[in-house]
Amino acid sequence: MFEEKTGALAGKIWEALNEGGKLTGKDLKKATKIRADKDLYLGLGWLLREGKLEVAEVEKDIEVSLK
């Protein structure tokens, strides 16, 4: 069950980045309607592990884009 939720979150994140390009963590949460930071980071971790993201730290936030 937990893996299904994480996979669904990763899918939302991938779709938002595919449409919006490079997004900050804050903008990514808005675009995906993910409320909890932990859920955002679960989805990001999944995509990072698969090698699908580029992430940079920008002024106390992250900036994420697809590779």
N, C-alpha and C positions, 0 to 999 in steps of 0.2 A: 504494500500500500504506500509506504513512504517513497519507494523508488518511482512509483507511478506519479505521485505528486511532484517529485523533483523533476521528472521528465517533462511533465506538463508545464512547469515553471520555466524550464529551459526552452521549451517551444515558444512560449509567449515572448521571452527575451529575444530569441533569435528572430522572430517575426518583427518585433519592434525595431531591432537593429537593421534588419533587411530593408525596412521601409524608411527609417529615419536616419540611417547612417551612424555617425559617431554621436553618442549620447552620454551625458553625465549620469551618475547613479540616481540623482534626484529626478532627472528627466526620464530615465528608464523606468523608475517606479511609477511615474505618472502615466507613461505610455502603456505600460502593462497592467496598470491598476493593482499592482502588488503592494500591499500595505506594510507588511513586516520586513524589516531589514534582513532577518534571518532567511526568509523565503527568497528574497532577491539574491542573497549570497549563495543559497543552495543551487539555484538555477545557474548562476554565473560559474560556480564551481564545476558543475556538470559540463558546461560548454568549454571551460578552460581545460579540463581534463581531456576532452576530445580534441583540443588544439584548434578550436574554431574562433577564438577571441584574441584581440589585442587589448590590453588594459594598461592605462597610465594613471598615475596619481596627479591630480590637478587641484590645487588650493583646497585641501581638506575634503576632497571628493575624489571619485574615480571617473575616468572617461573611458568608455568601452566602445569598440567597433568590431565588426567581423573581419576576419583575415581574408 
